[in-house]
Each structure stands twice: as structure tokens, then as C-alpha cells.
Amino acid sequence: MTDTTSTFDLGPQTLIVARLAEGVRDEQLADGTPCPGCAVRNMLGHLTGLSVAFRDAARKELGPTTDTAPDAAAPDIGPGWREELVKALDELADAWREPAAWTGLTRAGGVDLPGAVAGAVVADELVIHGWDLARATGQEYTPDPAALSAAHAFLAAAAAQGEPGSGVFGPVVPVPDDAPLLDRAVGLSGRDPGWTR
């Protein structure tokens, strides 16, 4: 989907997502997010699940976590979700610090793909869902520049390969060419950068 070959540290972006999760209040868990049909609690569950899946993809430990399609079931959280998410994000960042994670083939969401592409995909997931979470809970959000650049490159390449106006996650929302890079990435992900609660 993209020819991303450079490696980078996912740690700064996982820390940003962890801080956003820490700022979520219990009364916000049922609130909607910019991701259609996904409440804050589902977004947090998705972030936990994808962190585990892409951790295992980095380690090339293929199995149930890497074979399950992302839309197989609506993710949710349990009582220990705060600790579980932070642990999963830490392990995700550590796994992608290994050079071998970015080479060869791996699998995520039931799809076989090169390690470098999987790294771009997880950067996209962390950047866009970080934005989802921040918008849904009224928090400030500035993603890590390296992760944002990789996410935008992945989304732009996916949109260029599809039908005009289509993106990997739904119809592209038009955004001016001179808009901030985050807004352009959000538009490519099928979300309106102007979404508010």
C-alpha cells in the first residue's frame, strides 16, 4: 500500500496516546467519537487490541492476535483498562524498536504485509485514533511528527491507489492543500477535521 522503508520510534506517539487515555474521565466512556458507531470505551478497547496485535506483528509472533480482522467484534474495555492499555502501548513501542520488526513479512488484522508497511499502519492507527480520542474527550492533541508523517504517507498512498475520493477507511473528506498535516491526514482517514463533540 505504501513503500515506507524508514524506521522510527513509535514510543513518543504511544506516550501521547497513553496521556490522552489517562485524561479520559469515567463519565466520558459512553460518549461518541469521530469514528462512526464507536464510543470512547470502544476506541480505548480498540487501541488496546491493536497495540497487542501490532506488538505481536513486530515480533513475528503470528496467531490469534494477528489473525483477527479489526472489525470482527466491537471492542470494549474491562475494569483494568487503564493499566492494560498503558502496558500494551509500552510493549508495542519496545517491539518496534527492534530493527527486525521493520523487515520481512508479518501479519496484522489477518493480512500479510511487509514489516515496514505494518509499521506505517500502526503509526496511522495511533495518530488517527489519538485524534479521535482527543476530540471526543476535549483534550489538546499534537501527535509525534515522525508518526504523523508516516501516517499521512500511508493514507495518501492508499488513497492514490483507490478510486478517486476513496480512502482506506472510507470516503476522503476534502481538506485544503495548505491545511496542517494532521488535518490532511484526518481527512484522508475519512473524518472531518472540524468534528467536535
ABEGO torsion letter per residue (X at the ends): XBABABBBBAAAAAAAAAAAAAABBAAAAABBBABBGBBAAAAAAAAAAAAAAAAAAAAGBBEAAAABBAAABBBBBBAAAAAAAAAAAAAAAAAAABAAAABEBBBBGGBBBBAAAAAAAAAAAAAAAAAAAAAAAGBBBBBBAAAAAAAAAAAAAAAAABBBGBBAAEBBBBBBAABBAAAAAAAAAGBBAABBX
